Amino acid sequence: MKKFTLLLIAIPGVLSFLSSCNDSQELEDPCPSAIEVTSVETLDAVIDESNGRIQVNASSRNGSTTYSIDGQNYQSSSVFSGLQSGTYTVYVKDELNCEIQVTAAIDEMLPVSYVMDIVPILENNCMISGCHCDGNSLCWDDYDLISSYADEIRQRTTDGNMPPAYSGKFLTEVEKQLIADWVTQGAPEN
């Protein structure tokens, strides 16, 4: 087995690597465990639409990282959007061309209708006496108002804080998921 000595010569603005045959030192591979993927986040896509998203967060001991979903066209952004449902391989490469691959799946979700799915949930659980109805500054009978609070509504219904326990109302897991999916789809007025 040949061993190599690595000699680093610094020339202003240029780094050169020279190797020579030697039986005394082994050349250290700069790539083992160089890149660490800290998280992979996906946003599902509505059936037959290209609105899915993948974000891969990674770091490397060899400097900055770039990302690709085709293994050829790399970008500095770790976010890929406008994706249809499916399984994707995300390639992460660092400054020394060390590379790691991560698989991410974007699932399909059914489109949620504001009129057919969300309004009935609001009418039965929120637009009741003492909550979000006539006389309350946050009356849920106006789409523009509801959509401006969409993220908060999703958070509070997901956490089980809305409707409040004292109301005697509660949302089923299906209703909570419909609200979450509607908000994820951009809270459309459909």
Summary of the structure (lengths in Angstrom):
residues: 190
radius of gyration: 26.1
end to end distance: 68.7
largest distance: 86.2
contacts: 483
relative contact order: 0.13
helix: 23%
strand: 35%
